[in-house]
Amino acid sequence: MFKKLFLITAILLSTIASADQYCELKPEQFHAFMQQDFDTFDQKPTGWRSLYVPSGACDLSIIVLIDSYHQSHQGKLVPWQDRLLTWHVGQSLGFLNLYDLAIARFQNSYDPQELPKPEFHWNAYVRASIAFMNKDRAALQRAHDEFITVAPMESNNFKIVERFIRCFDANYFDAYSGTGKCQ
């Protein structure tokens, strides 16, 4: 099963890879990504983030890579890891302005076990991101208000939610990263 998934994904990656050298993955590189532990793959610069380029040229490759990793590690990941991989695919889809697809991924990344007053309010961040993509200012403000009552002010996610409000008319990538119309 893994070999078949590996071959199909390798073909897809080579098909969708842009001319940007960082997007191109050789089968042995793809296999090495699939062998990484979750923390290395998702959080370290040697994981999927090594393909990131600000132009967005590699976002489709990143989506396929994360989905492939997620699929090949089914049953081995704990729920928060499943949610985070789903979230990161949603972000990449959002960076490409594919908001309907991004929102579907975001909706599958809520934490159903989140406490009513958590130390880190993940679900408010998810709601704020969806509201921003839907251009629903009232829902964004509600999520923002909820977020600031439960998360520390210096949180990176809080800064992003603040940019969503300040740069409401920008696209997701610019508002998220503070670039373009959101500088």
Contacts in CASP RR format, 6 or more apart in sequence:
PFRMAT RR
TARGET T0000
AUTHOR 0000-0000-0000
METHOD contacts of the structure
MODEL  1
MFKKLFLITAILLSTIASADQYCELKPEQFHAFMQQDFDTFDQKPTGWRS
LYVPSGACDLSIIVLIDSYHQSHQGKLVPWQDRLLTWHVGQSLGFLNLYD
LAIARFQNSYDPQELPKPEFHWNAYVRASIAFMNKDRAALQRAHDEFITV
APMESNNFKIVERFIRCFDANYFDAYSGTGKCQ
2 34 0 8 1.000
2 72 0 8 1.000
5 68 0 8 1.000
5 71 0 8 1.000
5 72 0 8 1.000
6 27 0 8 1.000
6 30 0 8 1.000
6 31 0 8 1.000
6 34 0 8 1.000
6 68 0 8 1.000
6 72 0 8 1.000
9 30 0 8 1.000
9 64 0 8 1.000
9 65 0 8 1.000
9 68 0 8 1.000
10 25 0 8 1.000
10 27 0 8 1.000
10 30 0 8 1.000
12 64 0 8 1.000
13 25 0 8 1.000
13 30 0 8 1.000
13 61 0 8 1.000
13 64 0 8 1.000
13 65 0 8 1.000
14 24 0 8 1.000
14 25 0 8 1.000
16 60 0 8 1.000
16 61 0 8 1.000
16 64 0 8 1.000
17 23 0 8 1.000
17 24 0 8 1.000
17 25 0 8 1.000
17 58 0 8 1.000
17 61 0 8 1.000
18 57 0 8 1.000
18 58 0 8 1.000
18 60 0 8 1.000
18 61 0 8 1.000
19 57 0 8 1.000
20 53 0 8 1.000
20 55 0 8 1.000
20 57 0 8 1.000
20 58 0 8 1.000
22 50 0 8 1.000
22 51 0 8 1.000
22 53 0 8 1.000
22 57 0 8 1.000
22 58 0 8 1.000
23 51 0 8 1.000
23 53 0 8 1.000
23 57 0 8 1.000
23 58 0 8 1.000
23 61 0 8 1.000
25 33 0 8 1.000
25 51 0 8 1.000
25 61 0 8 1.000
25 65 0 8 1.000
30 65 0 8 1.000
30 68 0 8 1.000
33 41 0 8 1.000
33 47 0 8 1.000
33 48 0 8 1.000
33 65 0 8 1.000
33 69 0 8 1.000
34 68 0 8 1.000
34 69 0 8 1.000
34 72 0 8 1.000
36 46 0 8 1.000
36 47 0 8 1.000
36 69 0 8 1.000
38 73 0 8 1.000
38 77 0 8 1.000
38 81 0 8 1.000
40 46 0 8 1.000
40 47 0 8 1.000
41 47 0 8 1.000
41 48 0 8 1.000
41 69 0 8 1.000
42 48 0 8 1.000
42 81 0 8 1.000
42 84 0 8 1.000
42 85 0 8 1.000
42 88 0 8 1.000
48 62 0 8 1.000
48 65 0 8 1.000
48 66 0 8 1.000
48 69 0 8 1.000
48 88 0 8 1.000
51 58 0 8 1.000
51 61 0 8 1.000
51 62 0 8 1.000
51 65 0 8 1.000
52 58 0 8 1.000
52 62 0 8 1.000
54 177 0 8 1.000
54 179 0 8 1.000
56 95 0 8 1.000
56 96 0 8 1.000
56 173 0 8 1.000
59 92 0 8 1.000
59 93 0 8 1.000
59 95 0 8 1.000
59 96 0 8 1.000
60 92 0 8 1.000
60 96 0 8 1.000
62 92 0 8 1.000
63 89 0 8 1.000
63 92 0 8 1.000
63 93 0 8 1.000
66 85 0 8 1.000
66 88 0 8 1.000
66 89 0 8 1.000
66 92 0 8 1.000
67 89 0 8 1.000
69 85 0 8 1.000
70 77 0 8 1.000
70 82 0 8 1.000
70 85 0 8 1.000
70 86 0 8 1.000
70 89 0 8 1.000
77 85 0 8 1.000
79 111 0 8 1.000
79 113 0 8 1.000
80 111 0 8 1.000
83 108 0 8 1.000
83 109 0 8 1.000
83 110 0 8 1.000
83 111 0 8 1.000
84 109 0 8 1.000
86 105 0 8 1.000
86 108 0 8 1.000
86 109 0 8 1.000
87 105 0 8 1.000
87 106 0 8 1.000
87 109 0 8 1.000
87 126 0 8 1.000
89 105 0 8 1.000
90 101 0 8 1.000
90 102 0 8 1.000
90 105 0 8 1.000
90 106 0 8 1.000
90 109 0 8 1.000
91 102 0 8 1.000
91 176 0 8 1.000
93 99 0 8 1.000
93 101 0 8 1.000
93 102 0 8 1.000
93 105 0 8 1.000
94 101 0 8 1.000
94 102 0 8 1.000
94 133 0 8 1.000
94 172 0 8 1.000
94 173 0 8 1.000
95 172 0 8 1.000
95 173 0 8 1.000
95 176 0 8 1.000
97 171 0 8 1.000
97 172 0 8 1.000
97 173 0 8 1.000
99 133 0 8 1.000
99 134 0 8 1.000
99 172 0 8 1.000
102 133 0 8 1.000
102 172 0 8 1.000
103 130 0 8 1.000
103 133 0 8 1.000
103 134 0 8 1.000
106 126 0 8 1.000
106 129 0 8 1.000
106 130 0 8 1.000
106 133 0 8 1.000
107 126 0 8 1.000
107 130 0 8 1.000
109 126 0 8 1.000
110 122 0 8 1.000
110 123 0 8 1.000
110 126 0 8 1.000
111 122 0 8 1.000
111 123 0 8 1.000
114 121 0 8 1.000
114 122 0 8 1.000
114 123 0 8 1.000
117 150 0 8 1.000
118 150 0 8 1.000
119 150 0 8 1.000
119 151 0 8 1.000
120 150 0 8 1.000
120 151 0 8 1.000
120 155 0 8 1.000
121 146 0 8 1.000
121 147 0 8 1.000
121 150 0 8 1.000
121 151 0 8 1.000
124 143 0 8 1.000
124 144 0 8 1.000
124 146 0 8 1.000
124 147 0 8 1.000
124 150 0 8 1.000
124 151 0 8 1.000
124 161 0 8 1.000
125 143 0 8 1.000
125 147 0 8 1.000
125 157 0 8 1.000
125 160 0 8 1.000
125 161 0 8 1.000
127 139 0 8 1.000
127 142 0 8 1.000
127 143 0 8 1.000
127 146 0 8 1.000
128 140 0 8 1.000
128 143 0 8 1.000
128 144 0 8 1.000
128 147 0 8 1.000
128 161 0 8 1.000
128 164 0 8 1.000
129 164 0 8 1.000
129 172 0 8 1.000
130 139 0 8 1.000
131 137 0 8 1.000
131 139 0 8 1.000
131 140 0 8 1.000
131 142 0 8 1.000
131 143 0 8 1.000
131 164 0 8 1.000
132 140 0 8 1.000
132 164 0 8 1.000
132 168 0 8 1.000
132 172 0 8 1.000
132 175 0 8 1.000
133 172 0 8 1.000
135 168 0 8 1.000
137 168 0 8 1.000
140 161 0 8 1.000
140 164 0 8 1.000
140 165 0 8 1.000
140 168 0 8 1.000
141 165 0 8 1.000
143 161 0 8 1.000
144 161 0 8 1.000
144 162 0 8 1.000
144 164 0 8 1.000
144 165 0 8 1.000
147 157 0 8 1.000
147 158 0 8 1.000
147 161 0 8 1.000
148 158 0 8 1.000
151 157 0 8 1.000
151 158 0 8 1.000
152 158 0 8 1.000
160 175 0 8 1.000
160 176 0 8 1.000
163 175 0 8 1.000
163 176 0 8 1.000
163 178 0 8 1.000
163 182 0 8 1.000
164 175 0 8 1.000
164 176 0 8 1.000
166 182 0 8 1.000
167 174 0 8 1.000
167 175 0 8 1.000
167 178 0 8 1.000
167 181 0 8 1.000
167 182 0 8 1.000
168 175 0 8 1.000
169 181 0 8 1.000
170 180 0 8 1.000
170 181 0 8 1.000
170 182 0 8 1.000
171 181 0 8 1.000
173 179 0 8 1.000
174 180 0 8 1.000
174 181 0 8 1.000
174 182 0 8 1.000
175 182 0 8 1.000
END
